[in-house]
Amino acid sequence: MNDNTQFDVTAVGNAIVDVLAQADDRFLSDHELEKGVMSIIDGARAEKLYGLMGPGVEASGGSAANTVAGIAGLGGRAAFIGKVADDQLGQVFRHDIRAVGVAFDTPPLKGGISTARCLIFVTPDAQRTMQTFLGASSELGPEDVDEGRIAASKVVYLEGYLWDQPLAKEAMRKAAVAAGRAGRKVSFTLSDPFCVDRHREEFLDLVENHVDILFANESEIMSLYKVNEFEQAVDRVRGHCEVAALTRSELGSVIVSGREAEVIGAEAVPVVVDTTGAGDAYAAGFLHAYAQGRDLRACGRLGSLLAAEVISHYGARAETDLRALAAAV
Amino acid sequence: MNDNTQFDVTAVGNAIVDVLAQADDRFLSDHELEKGVMSIIDGARAEKLYGLMGPGVEASGGSAANTVAGIAGLGGRAAFIGKVADDQLGQVFRHDIRAVGVAFDTPPLKGGISTARCLIFVTPDAQRTMQTFLGASSELGPEDVDEGRIAASKVVYLEGYLWDQPLAKEAMRKAAVAAGRAGRKVSFTLSDPFCVDRHREEFLDLVENHVDILFANESEIMSLYKVNEFEQAVDRVRGHCEVAALTRSELGSVIVSGREAEVIGAEAVPVVVDTTGAGDAYAAGFLHAYAQGRDLRACGRLGSLLAAEVISHYGARAETDLRALAAAV
C-alpha cells in the first residue's frame, strides 16, 4: 500500500462534543436511561437531561472522529468529514481535531441548529451511557464528501451511527462508491447493537457487498446476524469481508480473515476508569497498523494497546503520546 | 457561627471556562508564555494561542468559582457572583456551578463579548501556565452584588484577580463593605504574585483594614510586603488579619492568627498530574471547616486534603465525592 495517497484514513462521521459527568445507576433508572447504549434525543430532552446532569467536562468526541484523532496521534495521515455548526462548540470540535493533526474542512452549518452534543453518564463501573443530540451533525450531506479526497485515501472509514440520518446516509454511500471506484478499502463500524437493530437489512447489504474491513463488538455482530452465540456470528461474517475485527471487551478481539482467525488478548489495565471511546480507539490502532502494511496480529495488538490507554482515564481520546505505542508493536 | 445565615460562603470572582491542554517547556518559550503565572490576554491573542494549542478539554474554572464549587462539594452552602455571556460557554459555566449545588444567578451579559476563557498549558512537571481572555467576566459591576445575600453569608470571599477590572473592583468593594456592615467575615485571596505587583498599595490597604481571612501562597505574600524571606512576610501579616493562611506547595501551609502559627503538612500525593486549582481547593477546604466552626488546624488539614485531590488529576475541580474528605478531619 505504499502508493501515492494523501491520507491513510479518511473518516465520515458525526461531529460531536462530549459532555462527560459521573452518575450512579439510580440516576440512570430514575431518568429511564438505557445503560451502556447510545440513544438519540431531541433538543428539548437534551436541555432537560443537561439540567439534571452533574458538573461536566467537555471534550471533542464522535465515534469516527475519535478514531481518526487516534490515527493522527499514532503518526498516521488522517482526514475527517463531518458537520458542526458555526458556534463555540463547533469551534472546539474543529480546533481539537485539527490540533491533533487531522485534516478537517467540512464547512460549518450556518444558522439555527447548534453543534451536536453527547451527554455521557459514566457510572462507577466505568460503563458509559450516551444521550446524543445530533444538531448540526445530522445536516451532513453528499455535497460534503469530496470524492477526490476519498480516492486519495488508502481507507475510508464509515460510522454506523450516521445511518440514522437520511442525508448522511447518502454521504456515506457516495464515499463508499468513490472508494470502491478508486480501488481503495471501505471500512465500517456497526457502532451500537441498537443501531444495528434499526438498520439490519441495509447493514447486511453493506457488509456483504461493500465493506472490506468491518469493526463490531460481540453484541453488535450477534445482533447483525440475529444469533445467540459469538461463534455463529464469526461463521456468518467469514468470507463476506476481507477482514472482520470483532472486539470482546476484556476477552480481547478476534480478527477473522478468510479461513483464518487471529485471537488477540486484551491489554491489562490497572484501573478501568471510563470505557467511552474504547471501540473507537481499537479501530484507530488497527487501521493505523493496517495502513502501514502490518499483519493482522500487529493491527489487533495496536488496537488493544490504544483501547487500554483510553479506558484508563476519563474521556474518549488519548492523553499520552501515542507514538511510543505505535513503536511497540 | 450557628446563626441564621443562608450561606456559609458567597464568593465574588471571574466566571471562566478553562481550556486545558498539554504543552512542553519549548512551547512556552517559543510563544513567550511566562511559566506558572496567569496573564491577561485580549481576544486576538486568545484566538492565536488557541490555534497553536494542542487538543483541549473544557471545564468550568475561575479561582473563586472553583473554591465555592469545592465548598458545595464538601456539603457547605455556597453562592457565587460573576459574569458570563449569553453563549454556549456561559451555559456550561452556569450548569456546572449549579450542578454542584452553588447558588448562581448573576444575569448573563447580552451581546457582543463572549464568556471568559482561560487557556491552561499543563507542562510535564504538572505546572500550569494560564492565559486568560476575560471577555464578559470583566463586565461584572456593583449592580450585580446583592447586599442582602452578602449579609446572609457567614463569609464573603473575594478574588484578587478581579482587581484588574475597575467595575469589578467596585463590585468587590461593595461586597466587602456590605459584609463588614452586617458583621460578616471578609476573606480575600491575593491570587497571583504578578497580580499583587500590579495592585500592591490597594491590596495592602485591603489586607490591613478590611480582610479577616487572607489566603496567599509564599510568593504572593512575599511580593505583597516586598520581602525576600517567608518568615519576614509572616511577621508583617501577623496582627493585620484575624487569620492568614499561607500555602507553600509541598511544604504545606502556615496559618497565622494573632501570636499563634499552625504549621500544616502537605498531604502526600502519589503522582502530581496538574496543579491547576490547588490554591482554590485549599481555600475551599479551609473555609468550609471555618464556617463549621472548626479550629484552625482542622481548617488547614481539610484545605490540604482537598488540594491533594485536585492536583492528583487533570483539571481544577474535584472528581471524587468530597463528603468523605470532610468527614476525615
Interface residues (C-beta under 8 A of the other chain):
Chain A: A21 Q22 Y50 G51 M53 G54 P55 G56 V57 E58 A59 S60 A69 D87 Q88 L89 V92 H95 D96 I97 A99 V100 S114 Y314 G315 R317 E319
Chain B: A21 Q22 Y50 G51 M53 G54 P55 G56 V57 E58 A59 S60 A69 D87 Q88 L89 V92 H95 D96 I97 A99 V100 S114 Y314 G315 R317 E319
